[in-house]
Amino acid sequence: MADERFSSFEEFYPYYLSEHNVPRDRHLHFVGTTLFLLTVVLTAPMNPMGTFTVVSAVLIVGTFTREMDAKQSSLPILGALILSSAVLHPPMLFGVLFAYFFAWVGHFFVEKNRPATFTYPMWSLRGDFRMYGEMLRGRLWTGSTKTEG
C-alpha cells in the first residue's frame, strides 16, 4: 500500500493511521507535536513578525497543496518551509526538530516502519495535526488504528 497513489487527503488518512498502529508511536507523535506547538507559542514574543510570516507561509502552502499529489512534488516545498523557518525565526527550528525526533523514534524503534513523511510530506504533516486533534478529543490513545477512526 505504501506505493499506492492517493487522489485526496481523505483517501490518504486511513493509510496514515495504519502507519501509526501502535499506541506508543501515537503517544510519541503527540509529545513531539505538543513540543512543537509550545516552542512556537513560547518563542513567538521573541520575533512576532518572523513567527507570523512562517505560520502564514505554512498555512498558505498547506492550503494550496491540500489536494495536490503530495507524493513527489511537495518534499521541496516542505524543505523550503523548514529552511525559511530557520532563517526567519530560528527558535522555531527547534520545535520542528522536537516534532520529527519524537515521531521518528516512534516509527523506527516502536512501529518499526518508514515514516510516511518520506513519501507524502505535506499530507503526513496534515495527518499528524489531524491525528493530534483526534487525540486531544480523547480518541486514538489506545488500541489499534485498524479498528478505530
HUWOGI-V243952 format. One record per pair of residues at least 4 apart in sequence whose ideal C-beta (glycine too) atoms are under 8 Angstrom apart, sorted by the first residue. I is the first residue (numbers start at 1). J is the second residue. D is the distance in Angstrom with one decimal. If there is no record, write none. Layout:
I&J&D / I&J&D
This chain:
1&15&6.0 / 1&18&7.5 / 2&114&7.4 / 2&119&6.6 / 4&15&7.4 / 5&69&6.8 / 5&71&6.4 / 6&11&4.4 / 6&12&4.1 / 6&15&6.9 / 6&69&7.9 / 6&71&7.9 / 6&120&7.5 / 6&123&7.5 / 7&11&5.7 / 7&69&7.7 / 8&12&7.0 / 8&67&6.2 / 9&13&6.1 / 9&66&6.7 / 9&67&7.1 / 9&123&5.5 / 9&126&6.1 / 9&127&7.7 / 11&15&7.8 / 12&16&6.0 / 12&70&7.8 / 12&120&6.4 / 12&123&4.9 / 12&127&7.1 / 13&17&6.4 / 13&127&5.8 / 13&130&6.6 / 14&18&6.4 / 14&149&7.3 / 15&19&6.8 / 15&116&7.4 / 16&20&7.0 / 16&116&5.7 / 16&120&7.8 / 16&123&7.2 / 16&124&6.6 / 16&127&3.8 / 16&131&7.3 / 17&21&7.7 / 17&127&7.8 / 17&131&7.0 / 17&140&7.8 / 17&145&4.0 / 17&148&7.7 / 17&149&5.3 / 18&145&6.1 / 18&146&6.4 / 19&107&7.7 / 19&111&7.0 / 19&113&5.9 / 19&115&7.6 / 19&116&5.2 / 20&25&5.3 / 20&26&5.1 / 20&29&6.7 / 20&106&7.7 / 20&111&6.9 / 20&131&6.6 / 20&145&5.9 / 21&25&7.4 / 21&111&6.8 / 21&144&5.4 / 21&145&5.1 / 21&146&6.3 / 22&26&7.4 / 22&106&7.8 / 22&110&5.5 / 22&111&5.1 / 23&27&6.2 / 23&140&7.9 / 23&141&6.5 / 23&142&5.4 / 23&143&6.8 / 24&28&6.6 / 24&106&7.0 / 24&110&4.9 / 25&29&6.6 / 25&106&3.8 / 25&107&6.7 / 25&110&4.6 / 25&111&4.3 / 26&30&6.4 / 26&106&7.6 / 26&131&6.7 / 26&135&6.7 / 26&140&5.7 / 26&141&7.4 / 26&145&7.7 / 27&31&6.6 / 27&106&7.8 / 27&141&7.7 / 28&32&6.4 / 28&102&4.6 / 28&103&6.6 / 28&105&5.8 / 28&106&3.6 / 28&110&6.7 / 29&33&6.1 / 29&102&6.6 / 29&103&5.1 / 29&106&5.9 / 29&128&6.1 / 29&131&6.6 / 29&132&7.2 / 30&34&6.1 / 30&132&6.2 / 30&135&5.3 / 31&35&6.4 / 31&102&5.0 / 32&36&6.4 / 32&98&5.6 / 32&99&4.2 / 32&100&7.0 / 32&101&6.5 / 32&102&3.0 / 32&103&5.1 / 33&37&6.4 / 33&99&5.6 / 33&128&6.1 / 33&129&7.2 / 33&132&4.7 / 34&38&6.2 / 34&132&7.9 / 35&39&6.2 / 35&95&6.6 / 35&98&3.8 / 35&99&6.7 / 35&102&7.2 / 36&40&6.6 / 36&95&4.0 / 36&96&6.6 / 36&98&5.6 / 36&99&4.0 / 37&41&6.3 / 37&95&7.5 / 38&42&5.7 / 38&95&7.6 / 39&43&5.8 / 39&91&6.5 / 39&92&6.6 / 39&94&5.6 / 39&95&3.1 / 39&98&6.5 / 40&44&6.2 / 40&51&6.7 / 40&55&7.2 / 40&92&6.1 / 40&95&5.6 / 43&47&7.3 / 43&51&7.1 / 43&89&7.0 / 43&91&3.9 / 43&92&6.5 / 43&95&7.7 / 44&48&6.0 / 44&51&4.2 / 46&89&7.8 / 46&91&6.4 / 47&51&5.9 / 47&88&7.7 / 47&89&4.9 / 47&91&7.7 / 48&52&6.1 / 49&53&6.2 / 50&54&6.3 / 50&88&4.2 / 50&89&3.5 / 50&92&7.7 / 51&55&6.0 / 51&89&5.3 / 51&92&6.9 / 52&56&5.9 / 53&57&6.2 / 53&88&5.3 / 53&89&7.6 / 54&58&6.4 / 54&81&7.6 / 54&84&6.5 / 54&85&4.5 / 54&88&5.3 / 54&89&5.4 / 54&92&5.9 / 55&59&6.4 / 56&60&6.1 / 57&61&6.0 / 57&81&6.2 / 57&84&6.5 / 58&62&5.9 / 58&81&5.8 / 59&63&6.4 / 60&64&6.5 / 61&65&5.8 / 61&77&5.8 / 61&81&6.2 / 61&122&7.8 / 62&66&6.6 / 62&122&6.9 / 62&125&7.6 / 62&126&6.7 / 64&68&7.6 / 65&70&6.4 / 65&74&5.4 / 65&77&6.4 / 65&122&4.8 / 66&126&7.7 / 68&73&6.4 / 68&74&6.8 / 68&122&7.7 / 69&73&6.7 / 70&74&4.5 / 70&120&4.9 / 70&121&6.5 / 70&122&4.5 / 70&123&4.4 / 71&119&6.0 / 71&120&5.8 / 73&77&7.4 / 74&78&5.9 / 74&120&7.8 / 74&121&5.2 / 74&122&4.0 / 74&123&7.9 / 75&79&6.3 / 75&121&4.9 / 76&80&6.2 / 77&81&6.5 / 77&121&7.8 / 77&122&6.8 / 78&82&6.5 / 78&121&4.2 / 78&122&6.1 / 78&125&6.9 / 79&83&6.2 / 80&84&6.0 / 81&85&6.4 / 82&86&6.7 / 82&93&7.3 / 82&96&5.7 / 83&87&6.6 / 84&88&5.7 / 85&89&5.9 / 85&92&4.5 / 85&93&5.9 / 85&96&6.6 / 86&90&5.7 / 86&92&7.5 / 86&93&4.2 / 88&92&7.9 / 91&95&7.4 / 92&96&6.7 / 93&97&6.3 / 94&98&6.3 / 95&99&6.4 / 96&100&6.3 / 97&101&5.8 / 98&102&6.5 / 99&103&6.2 / 99&128&7.7 / 100&104&5.7 / 100&117&7.7 / 101&105&6.4 / 102&106&6.5 / 103&107&6.5 / 103&115&6.5 / 103&117&7.6 / 103&128&7.1 / 104&108&5.7 / 104&115&6.0 / 105&109&5.5 / 105&110&7.2 / 106&110&4.9 / 106&111&5.9 / 107&111&5.0 / 107&112&7.7 / 107&113&5.6 / 107&114&6.9 / 107&115&4.6 / 108&112&7.1 / 114&118&5.9 / 114&119&7.8 / 115&124&7.0 / 116&120&5.2 / 116&123&7.6 / 116&124&4.4 / 116&127&7.1 / 117&121&5.3 / 117&124&4.4 / 117&125&7.4 / 119&124&7.9 / 120&124&5.1 / 121&125&6.6 / 122&126&6.4 / 123&127&6.0 / 124&128&6.4 / 125&129&6.9 / 126&130&6.3 / 127&131&6.0 / 128&132&6.2 / 129&133&6.4 / 130&134&6.5 / 131&135&6.4 / 131&140&6.4 / 132&136&6.4 / 133&137&6.6 / 134&139&4.3 / 134&140&5.1 / 134&149&7.2 / 135&139&6.5 / 135&140&5.2 / 135&141&6.3 / 139&148&6.9 / 139&149&7.2 / 140&145&6.7 / 140&148&6.1 / 140&149&6.8 / 143&147&6.4 / 143&148&5.8 / 144&148&6.9 / 145&149&5.8
